[in-house]
Amino acid sequence: MKKNAGVLILFILLGWLTGTWLAKALMSVKALSFLTTSTYIGWRPEAQLDIINYNINIEIKLSLLGLIGIITAVWLYRRL
């Protein structure tokens, strides 16, 4: 498999998604609450110009299991 930036981004997104799904599945386990607690990071640029108005809302949900998924994905990418 050829390594490039697109494949790396795909690996990172899939690792993040897998970690987030695991966090959601394990949310009911109280002993693992430190892994499943999520933090939201938001960015809301907006402008009201004479001819264009825009309002963009970008939120990132990040948990410790999501970070572990990203780290695992980068490790797997490097092992290719």
Secondary structure, DSSP 8 states (H G I E B T S, - for coil): ----HHHHHHHHHHHHHHHHHHHHHTTT-GGGHHHH-EEEEEE--EEE-SS-EEE--EEEEEEHHHHHHHHHHHHHHHH-
